[in-house]
């Protein structure tokens, strides 16, 4: 295995890890935004002297869906492996 192949694998791992992390963080932020929006609606309705209360039943399903820890772990591992391979490849050819 030569240094160029290691650099290619390292780059692929880094890109894959970064994409997974970006995808998961975006999903988590979207879920938290939805829950915060429902919470804000409930607070606004409760603070009025009249009006209907918005019931955000089942809002925890967005949080549970966003909490896919294994994708975050894979993303971090791919980024770490990419960095390690880059480090090894820099000394491989010397």
Secondary structure, DSSP 4 states (H G I P E B T S, - for coil): --HHHHHHHHHHHHHHHHHHHHHHHHHHHHHHHHHHHHHHHHHHHHHSSSSPPPP-TTTHHHHHHH--HHHHHHHHHHHHHHHHHHHHHHHHT-
